[in-house]
């Protein structure tokens, strides 16, 4: 009986760990940030208009909505 309870507890902990690690509970900030990167300026400009920004900026060869990341995060928090 003690063994069964221990096995259930270990299985539960392993399952919770897998869910957390997969990002289902706490998404990876880098993953969220990468969703704001676009291959073209036109794509970033369309997204900028959707969230209320008037400009776009380049970041490591990719394009992002808004004049800078500060403005982007401010606009996203208002959504």
TORPA-4810 file (N, C-alpha, C, O; in nm, 3 decimals):
<nodes>
NODE_1_0.082_-0.120_0.000_0.000_0.000_0.000_0.087_0.126_0.000_0.060_0.220_-0.075_X
NODE_2_0.191_0.128_0.084_0.282_0.241_0.088_0.352_0.256_-0.047_0.370_0.368_-0.095_X
NODE_3_0.390_0.145_-0.106_0.455_0.148_-0.236_0.364_0.210_-0.341_0.410_0.290_-0.423_X
NODE_4_0.236_0.175_-0.341_0.140_0.228_-0.438_0.125_0.379_-0.423_0.120_0.451_-0.523_X
NODE_5_0.116_0.427_-0.300_0.103_0.570_-0.276_0.228_0.644_-0.323_0.218_0.752_-0.382_X
NODE_6_0.344_0.586_-0.298_0.469_0.646_-0.342_0.478_0.649_-0.495_0.521_0.748_-0.553_X
NODE_7_0.437_0.541_-0.559_0.438_0.536_-0.705_0.344_0.640_-0.765_0.378_0.706_-0.863_X
NODE_8_0.227_0.656_-0.705_0.131_0.757_-0.753_0.189_0.897_-0.735_0.178_0.981_-0.825_X
NODE_9_0.250_0.923_-0.620_0.309_1.054_-0.594_0.421_1.084_-0.694_0.428_1.195_-0.747_X
NODE_10_0.506_0.988_-0.721_0.616_1.008_-0.817_0.562_1.032_-0.958_0.613_1.117_-1.031_X
NODE_11_0.460_0.958_-0.996_0.399_0.975_-1.128_0.338_1.114_-1.140_0.351_1.179_-1.244_X
NODE_12_0.271_1.158_-1.035_0.209_1.291_-1.036_0.313_1.401_-1.049_0.296_1.493_-1.129_X
NODE_13_0.421_1.391_-0.973_0.528_1.490_-0.980_0.590_1.490_-1.119_0.618_1.597_-1.174_X
NODE_14_0.612_1.375_-1.176_0.670_1.366_-1.311_0.578_1.430_-1.413_0.624_1.499_-1.504_X
NODE_15_0.449_1.407_-1.401_0.352_1.464_-1.495_0.348_1.616_-1.484_0.347_1.686_-1.585_X
NODE_16_0.344_1.667_-1.361_0.342_1.813_-1.340_0.470_1.875_-1.396_0.465_1.980_-1.460_X
NODE_17_0.583_1.811_-1.372_0.710_1.862_-1.425_0.708_1.867_-1.577_0.755_1.964_-1.637_X
NODE_18_0.655_1.765_-1.640_0.648_1.761_-1.786_0.560_1.873_-1.840_0.593_1.934_-1.941_X
NODE_19_0.449_1.899_-1.773_0.359_2.006_-1.818_0.428_2.141_-1.806_0.422_2.222_-1.899_X
NODE_20_0.494_2.165_-1.694_0.563_2.293_-1.674_0.676_2.308_-1.774_0.693_2.414_-1.834_X
NODE_21_0.754_2.202_-1.793_0.867_2.208_-1.886_0.821_2.228_-2.030_0.894_2.288_-2.110_X
NODE_22_0.704_2.179_-2.064_0.656_2.192_-2.202_0.605_2.331_-2.233_0.580_2.364_-2.348_X
NODE_23_0.590_2.415_-2.129_0.543_2.551_-2.153_0.393_2.564_-2.149_0.341_2.672_-2.176_X
NODE_24_0.321_2.459_-2.115_0.176_2.468_-2.110_0.129_2.553_-1.992_0.025_2.618_-2.000_X
NODE_25_0.204_2.551_-1.883_0.167_2.628_-1.766_0.235_2.764_-1.767_0.170_2.866_-1.745_X
NODE_26_0.365_2.766_-1.792_0.441_2.890_-1.794_0.515_2.899_-1.926_0.622_2.840_-1.940_X
NODE_27_0.461_2.971_-2.024_0.527_2.978_-2.154_0.664_3.045_-2.145_0.685_3.135_-2.064_X
NODE_28_0.753_3.001_-2.227_0.887_3.055_-2.234_0.882_3.197_-2.288_0.827_3.219_-2.396_X
NODE_29_0.939_3.297_-2.216_0.937_3.435_-2.265_1.002_3.449_-2.402_0.958_3.530_-2.483_X
NODE_30_1.107_3.372_-2.427_1.172_3.380_-2.558_1.078_3.336_-2.669_1.078_3.394_-2.777_X
NODE_31_0.997_3.235_-2.642_0.900_3.190_-2.741_0.797_3.299_-2.767_0.764_3.327_-2.882_X
NODE_32_0.748_3.361_-2.662_0.652_3.469_-2.678_0.714_3.584_-2.757_0.649_3.643_-2.843_X
NODE_33_0.839_3.616_-2.727_0.907_3.725_-2.796_0.924_3.692_-2.943_0.910_3.780_-3.028_X
NODE_34_0.956_3.568_-2.975_0.979_3.533_-3.115_0.852_3.547_-3.199_0.862_3.562_-3.321_X
NODE_35_0.737_3.543_-3.138_0.613_3.561_-3.213_0.598_3.704_-3.263_0.516_3.729_-3.352_X
NODE_36_0.673_3.797_-3.209_0.668_3.936_-3.252_0.770_3.969_-3.359_0.783_4.085_-3.399_X
NODE_37_0.843_3.870_-3.406_0.944_3.891_-3.510_0.888_3.852_-3.645_0.822_3.749_-3.659_X
NODE_38_0.914_3.935_-3.745_0.863_3.910_-3.879_0.976_3.916_-3.980_1.073_3.991_-3.963_X
NODE_39_0.963_3.838_-4.085_1.067_3.831_-4.188_1.072_3.958_-4.272_1.178_3.997_-4.320_X
NODE_40_0.957_4.023_-4.290_0.955_4.143_-4.375_0.901_4.264_-4.298_0.826_4.252_-4.201_X
NODE_41_0.942_4.378_-4.345_0.894_4.504_-4.287_0.743_4.517_-4.304_0.675_4.568_-4.215_X
NODE_42_0.691_4.472_-4.418_0.547_4.482_-4.444_0.465_4.402_-4.343_0.361_4.448_-4.296_X
NODE_43_0.513_4.282_-4.308_0.442_4.200_-4.208_0.441_4.270_-4.072_0.339_4.274_-4.004_X
NODE_44_0.556_4.324_-4.034_0.565_4.394_-3.906_0.477_4.519_-3.906_0.415_4.552_-3.805_X
NODE_45_0.471_4.588_-4.020_0.387_4.708_-4.030_0.239_4.673_-4.015_0.164_4.746_-3.950_X
NODE_46_0.196_4.563_-4.075_0.056_4.520_-4.059_0.024_4.492_-3.913_-0.081_4.534_-3.862_X
NODE_47_0.115_4.422_-3.845_0.092_4.392_-3.703_0.094_4.519_-3.619_0.017_4.533_-3.525_X
NODE_48_0.183_4.611_-3.654_0.191_4.739_-3.581_0.057_4.812_-3.589_0.009_4.865_-3.489_X
NODE_49_-0.002_4.815_-3.705_-0.132_4.881_-3.722_-0.239_4.812_-3.638_-0.325_4.879_-3.580_X
NODE_50_-0.235_4.679_-3.631_-0.334_4.604_-3.554_-0.327_4.637_-3.405_-0.430_4.640_-3.338_X
NODE_51_-0.208_4.662_-3.353_-0.195_4.686_-3.210_-0.183_4.834_-3.174_-0.166_4.869_-3.057_X
NODE_52_-0.191_4.921_-3.274_-0.193_5.064_-3.247_-0.059_5.136_-3.253_-0.046_5.244_-3.196_X
NODE_53_0.039_5.079_-3.319_0.170_5.145_-3.335_0.178_5.207_-3.473_0.112_5.162_-3.567_X
NODE_54_0.259_5.310_-3.485_0.274_5.378_-3.613_0.406_5.348_-3.682_0.426_5.387_-3.797_X
NODE_55_0.496_5.279_-3.614_0.630_5.254_-3.669_0.667_5.106_-3.653_0.597_5.030_-3.587_X
NODE_56_0.778_5.068_-3.716_0.837_4.935_-3.699_0.987_4.953_-3.676_1.041_5.060_-3.703_X
NODE_57_1.052_4.849_-3.628_1.197_4.856_-3.612_1.260_4.722_-3.645_1.194_4.617_-3.640_X
NODE_58_1.388_4.726_-3.679_1.461_4.605_-3.714_1.534_4.553_-3.590_1.587_4.631_-3.511_X
NODE_59_1.537_4.420_-3.575_1.603_4.358_-3.462_1.676_4.233_-3.513_1.613_4.132_-3.542_X
NODE_60_1.807_4.242_-3.523_1.890_4.129_-3.568_1.843_4.071_-3.702_1.834_3.949_-3.717_X
NODE_61_1.815_4.157_-3.795_1.777_4.111_-3.928_1.630_4.075_-3.943_1.587_4.038_-4.053_X
NODE_62_1.553_4.084_-3.838_1.408_4.058_-3.843_1.337_4.188_-3.810_1.398_4.282_-3.759_X
NODE_63_1.209_4.194_-3.839_1.131_4.316_-3.817_1.032_4.297_-3.703_0.975_4.190_-3.685_X
NODE_64_1.014_4.405_-3.626_0.920_4.403_-3.514_0.828_4.524_-3.522_0.869_4.630_-3.568_X
NODE_65_0.703_4.508_-3.477_0.610_4.622_-3.474_0.657_4.727_-3.373_0.732_4.696_-3.280_X
NODE_66_0.612_4.848_-3.390_0.635_4.962_-3.300_0.777_5.018_-3.315_0.864_4.955_-3.375_X
NODE_67_0.796_5.137_-3.261_0.924_5.206_-3.275_1.037_5.134_-3.202_1.152_5.137_-3.246_X
NODE_68_1.004_5.069_-3.091_1.103_4.992_-3.015_1.029_4.889_-2.930_0.906_4.886_-2.926_X
NODE_69_1.105_4.805_-2.863_1.043_4.697_-2.786_0.963_4.750_-2.667_0.864_4.689_-2.626_X
NODE_70_1.005_4.861_-2.611_0.931_4.922_-2.499_0.789_4.956_-2.542_0.692_4.922_-2.474_X
NODE_71_0.778_5.025_-2.656_0.645_5.061_-2.707_0.564_4.936_-2.742_0.444_4.930_-2.716_X
NODE_72_0.630_4.836_-2.801_0.562_4.712_-2.836_0.500_4.647_-2.712_0.383_4.609_-2.714_X
NODE_73_0.578_4.636_-2.605_0.527_4.572_-2.483_0.414_4.655_-2.419_0.319_4.599_-2.366_X
NODE_74_0.426_4.787_-2.426_0.319_4.873_-2.373_0.189_4.849_-2.449_0.083_4.837_-2.388_X
NODE_75_0.198_4.842_-2.580_0.079_4.819_-2.662_0.021_4.681_-2.637_-0.101_4.666_-2.629_X
NODE_76_0.105_4.579_-2.624_0.057_4.444_-2.602_-0.012_4.429_-2.466_-0.108_4.353_-2.453_X
NODE_77_0.037_4.503_-2.366_-0.028_4.498_-2.234_-0.168_4.557_-2.238_-0.253_4.521_-2.156_X
NODE_78_-0.194_4.647_-2.331_-0.326_4.711_-2.342_-0.426_4.622_-2.414_-0.546_4.649_-2.410_X
NODE_79_-0.380_4.518_-2.479_-0.469_4.430_-2.556_-0.556_4.346_-2.464_-0.636_4.266_-2.511_X
</nodes>
